[in-house]
Amino acid sequence: MPDDRLHTVAQLARRIGLSDGRVRAMLAKTPGALPVPDEFDADGHPLWRATTVDPWHRKRTRSKVAF
């Protein structure tokens, strides 16, 4: 069964191997740098499902491989 729990920015950062600060900067400064959030918490903070993050991350890391 896939991991379908919701992830905060910090949890997303750990999942993809980046620092929390880097992911927060991407979120704030670069529209489209992260996948569209699946939901928002009661305070309006973005939340992502693993089923959204994992395919996006695989595509992102494949596109950065040097040939």
VONU-686206 format. One record per atom (N, C-alpha, C, O): x, y, z; residue in one letter; residue number from 0. Coordinates in nm, 2 decimals, decimal comma, m for minus. Each point is the difference from the previous one (the first is absolute). Layout:
# VONU-686206
+--------+--------+--------+-----+-----+
:   east :  north :     up : res :   n :
+--------+--------+--------+-----+-----+
:      X :      Y :      Z :   a : NUM :
...
+--------+--------+--------+-----+-----+
# end
This chain:
# VONU-686206
+--------+--------+--------+-----+-----+
:   east :  north :     up : res :   n :
+--------+--------+--------+-----+-----+
:   0,09 :  m0,12 :   0,00 :   m :   0 :
:  m0,09 :   0,12 :   0,00 :   m :   0 :
:   0,09 :   0,12 :   0,00 :   m :   0 :
:   0,09 :   0,01 :   0,08 :   m :   0 :
:  m0,12 :   0,09 :  m0,17 :   p :   1 :
:   0,09 :   0,12 :  m0,01 :   p :   1 :
:  m0,02 :   0,09 :   0,13 :   p :   1 :
:  m0,10 :   0,00 :   0,07 :   p :   1 :
:   0,21 :   0,07 :  m0,04 :   d :   2 :
:  m0,01 :   0,09 :   0,11 :   d :   2 :
:  m0,07 :   0,13 :  m0,04 :   d :   2 :
:   0,04 :   0,07 :  m0,09 :   d :   2 :
:  m0,16 :  m0,05 :   0,14 :   d :   3 :
:  m0,09 :   0,11 :  m0,04 :   d :   3 :
:  m0,02 :   0,10 :   0,11 :   d :   3 :
:  m0,09 :   0,08 :  m0,01 :   d :   3 :
:   0,18 :  m0,08 :   0,11 :   r :   4 :
:  m0,01 :   0,10 :   0,10 :   r :   4 :
:   0,04 :   0,13 :  m0,05 :   r :   4 :
:   0,07 :   0,01 :  m0,10 :   r :   4 :
:  m0,12 :   0,10 :   0,17 :   l :   5 :
:   0,04 :   0,13 :  m0,04 :   l :   5 :
:   0,13 :   0,04 :   0,06 :   l :   5 :
:   0,03 :  m0,04 :   0,12 :   l :   5 :
:   0,05 :   0,12 :  m0,19 :   h :   6 :
:   0,13 :   0,04 :   0,04 :   h :   6 :
:   0,01 :   0,15 :   0,01 :   h :   6 :
:  m0,05 :   0,07 :  m0,09 :   h :   6 :
:   0,11 :  m0,02 :   0,19 :   t :   7 :
:   0,03 :   0,14 :   0,02 :   t :   7 :
:   0,12 :   0,04 :  m0,09 :   t :   7 :
:   0,06 :  m0,09 :  m0,06 :   t :   7 :
:  m0,03 :   0,22 :   0,06 :   v :   8 :
:   0,12 :   0,04 :  m0,07 :   v :   8 :
:   0,13 :  m0,07 :   0,05 :   v :   8 :
:   0,08 :  m0,05 :  m0,08 :   v :   8 :
:  m0,07 :   0,05 :   0,21 :   a :   9 :
:   0,12 :  m0,07 :   0,06 :   a :   9 :
:   0,00 :  m0,15 :  m0,03 :   a :   9 :
:   0,11 :  m0,05 :  m0,03 :   a :   9 :
:  m0,22 :  m0,01 :   0,03 :   q :  10 :
:  m0,01 :  m0,15 :  m0,03 :   q :  10 :
:   0,03 :  m0,02 :  m0,15 :   q :  10 :
:   0,07 :  m0,09 :  m0,04 :   q :  10 :
:  m0,12 :   0,18 :  m0,04 :   l :  11 :
:   0,03 :  m0,01 :  m0,15 :   l :  11 :
:   0,15 :   0,02 :  m0,02 :   l :  11 :
:   0,06 :  m0,08 :  m0,08 :   l :  11 :
:   0,00 :   0,17 :   0,15 :   a :  12 :
:   0,14 :   0,02 :  m0,02 :   a :  12 :
:   0,08 :  m0,12 :   0,04 :   a :  12 :
:   0,09 :  m0,04 :  m0,08 :   a :  12 :
:  m0,12 :  m0,02 :   0,19 :   r :  13 :
:   0,07 :  m0,13 :   0,04 :   r :  13 :
:  m0,02 :  m0,11 :  m0,10 :   r :  13 :
:   0,09 :  m0,07 :  m0,03 :   r :  13 :
:  m0,21 :   0,07 :  m0,02 :   r :  14 :
:  m0,04 :  m0,11 :  m0,10 :   r :  14 :
:   0,08 :   0,01 :  m0,13 :   r :  14 :
:   0,04 :  m0,10 :  m0,06 :   r :  14 :
:  m0,01 :   0,22 :   0,02 :   i :  15 :
:   0,08 :   0,02 :  m0,13 :   i :  15 :
:   0,14 :   0,03 :   0,02 :   i :  15 :
:   0,08 :   0,02 :  m0,09 :   i :  15 :
:  m0,03 :  m0,01 :   0,22 :   g :  16 :
:   0,14 :   0,02 :   0,03 :   g :  16 :
:   0,05 :   0,14 :  m0,01 :   g :  16 :
:   0,12 :   0,02 :  m0,03 :   g :  16 :
:  m0,21 :   0,08 :   0,05 :   l :  17 :
:   0,05 :   0,14 :   0,00 :   l :  17 :
:  m0,03 :   0,05 :   0,14 :   l :  17 :
:  m0,07 :  m0,05 :   0,08 :   l :  17 :
:   0,14 :   0,17 :  m0,05 :   s :  18 :
:  m0,02 :   0,06 :   0,12 :   s :  18 :
:  m0,14 :   0,07 :   0,01 :   s :  18 :
:  m0,06 :   0,03 :  m0,11 :   s :  18 :
:   0,01 :  m0,02 :   0,23 :   d :  19 :
:  m0,13 :   0,06 :   0,02 :   d :  19 :
:   0,01 :   0,15 :  m0,06 :   d :  19 :
:  m0,10 :   0,04 :  m0,06 :   d :  19 :
:   0,20 :   0,03 :   0,09 :   g :  20 :
:   0,02 :   0,13 :  m0,05 :   g :  20 :
:   0,00 :   0,01 :  m0,15 :   g :  20 :
:  m0,06 :   0,10 :  m0,06 :   g :  20 :
:   0,12 :  m0,19 :  m0,01 :   r :  21 :
:   0,01 :   0,00 :  m0,14 :   r :  21 :
:  m0,14 :  m0,02 :  m0,06 :   r :  21 :
:  m0,04 :   0,07 :  m0,09 :   r :  21 :
:  m0,04 :  m0,16 :   0,15 :   v :  22 :
:  m0,13 :  m0,03 :  m0,05 :   v :  22 :
:  m0,09 :   0,12 :   0,02 :   v :  22 :
:  m0,08 :   0,04 :  m0,08 :   v :  22 :
:   0,09 :   0,02 :   0,20 :   r :  23 :
:  m0,08 :   0,12 :   0,03 :   r :  23 :
:   0,04 :   0,12 :  m0,10 :   r :  23 :
:  m0,09 :   0,07 :  m0,04 :   r :  23 :
:   0,22 :  m0,06 :   0,01 :   a :  24 :
:   0,04 :   0,10 :  m0,10 :   a :  24 :
:  m0,06 :  m0,03 :  m0,13 :   a :  24 :
:  m0,05 :   0,09 :  m0,07 :   a :  24 :
:   0,05 :  m0,21 :   0,02 :   m :  25 :
:  m0,06 :  m0,04 :  m0,12 :   m :  25 :
:  m0,15 :   0,03 :   0,00 :   m :  25 :
:  m0,05 :   0,05 :  m0,10 :   m :  25 :
:  m0,02 :  m0,07 :   0,20 :   l :  26 :
:  m0,14 :   0,02 :   0,02 :   l :  26 :
:  m0,03 :   0,15 :  m0,01 :   l :  26 :
:  m0,09 :   0,04 :  m0,07 :   l :  26 :
:   0,18 :   0,04 :   0,13 :   a :  27 :
:  m0,03 :   0,15 :   0,01 :   a :  27 :
:   0,05 :   0,07 :  m0,13 :   a :  27 :
:  m0,07 :   0,10 :  m0,04 :   a :  27 :
:   0,18 :  m0,14 :  m0,02 :   k :  28 :
:   0,06 :   0,08 :  m0,10 :   k :  28 :
:  m0,02 :  m0,05 :  m0,14 :   k :  28 :
:   0,02 :   0,07 :  m0,10 :   k :  28 :
:  m0,05 :  m0,20 :   0,08 :   t :  29 :
:   0,00 :  m0,06 :  m0,13 :   t :  29 :
:  m0,14 :  m0,07 :  m0,02 :   t :  29 :
:  m0,01 :  m0,12 :   0,02 :   t :  29 :
:  m0,09 :   0,20 :  m0,08 :   p :  30 :
:  m0,12 :  m0,07 :  m0,03 :   p :  30 :
:   0,02 :  m0,12 :  m0,09 :   p :  30 :
:   0,07 :   0,01 :  m0,10 :   p :  30 :
:  m0,14 :  m0,12 :   0,13 :   g :  31 :
:   0,02 :  m0,12 :  m0,08 :   g :  31 :
:   0,12 :  m0,08 :   0,03 :   g :  31 :
:   0,01 :  m0,11 :  m0,07 :   g :  31 :
:   0,07 :   0,15 :   0,16 :   a :  32 :
:   0,12 :  m0,08 :   0,04 :   a :  32 :
:  m0,04 :  m0,13 :   0,07 :   a :  32 :
:   0,08 :  m0,10 :   0,00 :   a :  32 :
:  m0,19 :   0,10 :   0,07 :   l :  33 :
:  m0,05 :  m0,11 :   0,07 :   l :  33 :
:  m0,13 :  m0,05 :  m0,06 :   l :  33 :
:  m0,07 :   0,08 :  m0,06 :   l :  33 :
:   0,03 :  m0,20 :   0,09 :   p :  34 :
:  m0,13 :  m0,04 :  m0,06 :   p :  34 :
:  m0,11 :   0,08 :   0,07 :   p :  34 :
:   0,01 :   0,05 :   0,11 :   p :  34 :
:  m0,13 :  m0,05 :  m0,17 :   v :  35 :
:  m0,11 :   0,07 :   0,06 :   v :  35 :
:  m0,04 :  m0,07 :   0,12 :   v :  35 :
:  m0,02 :  m0,12 :   0,00 :   v :  35 :
:   0,00 :   0,19 :   0,11 :   p :  36 :
:  m0,05 :  m0,07 :   0,13 :   p :  36 :
:  m0,13 :  m0,07 :  m0,02 :   p :  36 :
:  m0,09 :   0,04 :  m0,08 :   p :  36 :
:   0,08 :  m0,16 :   0,15 :   d :  37 :
:  m0,12 :  m0,07 :  m0,01 :   d :  37 :
:  m0,11 :   0,06 :   0,09 :   d :  37 :
:  m0,12 :  m0,01 :  m0,03 :   d :  37 :
:   0,16 :   0,06 :   0,14 :   e :  38 :
:  m0,09 :   0,06 :   0,10 :   e :  38 :
:   0,07 :   0,12 :   0,07 :   e :  38 :
:   0,12 :   0,02 :  m0,02 :   e :  38 :
:  m0,19 :   0,05 :   0,10 :   f :  39 :
:   0,06 :   0,10 :   0,09 :   f :  39 :
:  m0,06 :  m0,03 :   0,14 :   f :  39 :
:  m0,11 :  m0,04 :   0,02 :   f :  39 :
:   0,20 :   0,07 :   0,08 :   d :  40 :
:  m0,05 :  m0,02 :   0,14 :   d :  40 :
:  m0,09 :   0,12 :   0,04 :   d :  40 :
:  m0,02 :   0,09 :  m0,08 :   d :  40 :
:  m0,03 :  m0,09 :   0,20 :   a :  41 :
:  m0,09 :   0,10 :   0,05 :   a :  41 :
:   0,07 :   0,14 :   0,00 :   a :  41 :
:  m0,08 :   0,10 :  m0,01 :   a :  41 :
:   0,21 :  m0,09 :   0,01 :   d :  42 :
:   0,07 :   0,12 :   0,00 :   d :  42 :
:   0,04 :   0,04 :  m0,14 :   d :  42 :
:   0,06 :   0,11 :  m0,02 :   d :  42 :
:  m0,10 :  m0,18 :  m0,08 :   g :  43 :
:   0,04 :   0,03 :  m0,14 :   g :  43 :
:   0,13 :  m0,05 :  m0,05 :   g :  43 :
:   0,05 :   0,04 :  m0,11 :   g :  43 :
:   0,02 :  m0,13 :   0,19 :   h :  44 :
:   0,13 :  m0,05 :  m0,04 :   h :  44 :
:  m0,02 :  m0,12 :  m0,09 :   h :  44 :
:  m0,09 :  m0,08 :   0,02 :   h :  44 :
:   0,17 :   0,07 :  m0,13 :   p :  45 :
:  m0,01 :  m0,10 :  m0,09 :   p :  45 :
:   0,03 :  m0,14 :   0,05 :   p :  45 :
:   0,09 :  m0,02 :   0,09 :   p :  45 :
:  m0,16 :  m0,08 :  m0,14 :   l :  46 :
:   0,02 :  m0,14 :   0,04 :   l :  46 :
:   0,00 :  m0,08 :  m0,13 :   l :  46 :
:  m0,08 :   0,02 :  m0,09 :   l :  46 :
:   0,17 :  m0,12 :   0,08 :   w :  47 :
:   0,02 :  m0,08 :  m0,12 :   w :  47 :
:  m0,02 :  m0,15 :   0,04 :   w :  47 :
:   0,05 :  m0,04 :   0,11 :   w :  47 :
:  m0,10 :  m0,04 :  m0,20 :   r :  48 :
:  m0,01 :  m0,14 :   0,02 :   r :  48 :
:   0,13 :  m0,06 :  m0,07 :   r :  48 :
:   0,05 :   0,05 :  m0,09 :   r :  48 :
:  m0,01 :  m0,16 :   0,15 :   a :  49 :
:   0,12 :  m0,07 :  m0,06 :   a :  49 :
:  m0,03 :  m0,04 :  m0,14 :   a :  49 :
:   0,09 :   0,00 :  m0,08 :   a :  49 :
:  m0,21 :  m0,03 :   0,05 :   t :  50 :
:  m0,04 :  m0,04 :  m0,14 :   t :  50 :
:   0,01 :   0,12 :  m0,10 :   t :  50 :
:   0,00 :  m0,03 :  m0,12 :   t :  50 :
:   0,01 :   0,15 :   0,17 :   t :  51 :
:   0,03 :   0,11 :  m0,08 :   t :  51 :
:   0,15 :   0,03 :   0,00 :   t :  51 :
:   0,05 :   0,03 :  m0,11 :   t :  51 :
:   0,01 :  m0,03 :   0,22 :   v :  52 :
:   0,14 :   0,03 :   0,02 :   v :  52 :
:   0,10 :  m0,09 :  m0,07 :   v :  52 :
:   0,09 :   0,04 :  m0,08 :   v :  52 :
:  m0,11 :  m0,17 :   0,10 :   d :  53 :
:   0,09 :  m0,10 :  m0,06 :   d :  53 :
:   0,01 :   0,00 :  m0,15 :   d :  53 :
:   0,12 :   0,00 :  m0,05 :   d :  53 :
:  m0,23 :   0,00 :  m0,02 :   p :  54 :
:   0,02 :   0,00 :  m0,15 :   p :  54 :
:   0,06 :   0,14 :  m0,05 :   p :  54 :
:   0,09 :   0,00 :  m0,09 :   p :  54 :
:  m0,12 :   0,11 :   0,16 :   w :  55 :
:   0,06 :   0,13 :  m0,03 :   w :  55 :
:   0,15 :  m0,01 :   0,02 :   w :  55 :
:   0,08 :   0,05 :  m0,08 :   w :  55 :
:  m0,04 :  m0,10 :   0,19 :   h :  56 :
:   0,14 :  m0,01 :   0,04 :   h :  56 :
:   0,08 :  m0,09 :  m0,10 :   h :  56 :
:   0,11 :   0,04 :  m0,04 :   h :  56 :
:  m0,17 :  m0,15 :   0,01 :   r :  57 :
:   0,07 :  m0,09 :  m0,10 :   r :  57 :
:   0,02 :   0,07 :  m0,13 :   r :  57 :
:   0,11 :  m0,01 :  m0,06 :   r :  57 :
:  m0,21 :   0,08 :   0,01 :   k :  58 :
:   0,01 :   0,08 :  m0,12 :   k :  58 :
:   0,10 :   0,11 :   0,01 :   k :  58 :
:   0,08 :   0,02 :  m0,09 :   k :  58 :
:  m0,08 :   0,05 :   0,20 :   r :  59 :
:   0,09 :   0,11 :   0,03 :   r :  59 :
:   0,15 :  m0,05 :   0,00 :   r :  59 :
:   0,09 :   0,06 :  m0,06 :   r :  59 :
:  m0,07 :  m0,17 :   0,13 :   t :  60 :
:   0,14 :  m0,05 :   0,01 :   t :  60 :
:   0,05 :  m0,06 :  m0,13 :   t :  60 :
:   0,12 :   0,01 :  m0,04 :   t :  60 :
:  m0,21 :  m0,07 :  m0,04 :   r :  61 :
:   0,04 :  m0,06 :  m0,13 :   r :  61 :
:   0,04 :   0,11 :  m0,10 :   r :  61 :
:   0,09 :  m0,01 :  m0,08 :   r :  61 :
:  m0,16 :   0,13 :   0,09 :   s :  62 :
:   0,03 :   0,11 :  m0,09 :   s :  62 :
:   0,13 :   0,07 :   0,03 :   s :  62 :
:   0,05 :   0,07 :  m0,09 :   s :  62 :
:   0,01 :  m0,10 :   0,20 :   k :  63 :
:   0,12 :   0,07 :   0,04 :   k :  63 :
:   0,13 :  m0,09 :  m0,02 :   k :  63 :
:   0,11 :   0,04 :   0,03 :   k :  63 :
:  m0,13 :  m0,16 :  m0,08 :   v :  64 :
:   0,11 :  m0,09 :  m0,03 :   v :  64 :
:   0,08 :   0,05 :  m0,12 :   v :  64 :
:  m0,06 :   0,02 :  m0,10 :   v :  64 :
:   0,19 :  m0,01 :   0,12 :   a :  65 :
:   0,08 :   0,05 :  m0,11 :   a :  65 :
:   0,04 :  m0,12 :  m0,09 :   a :  65 :
:   0,03 :  m0,11 :   0,05 :   a :  65 :
:  m0,03 :   0,13 :  m0,18 :   f :  66 :
:   0,05 :  m0,10 :  m0,09 :   f :  66 :
:   0,13 :   0,03 :  m0,06 :   f :  66 :
:   0,05 :  m0,07 :  m0,09 :   f :  66 :
+--------+--------+--------+-----+-----+
# end
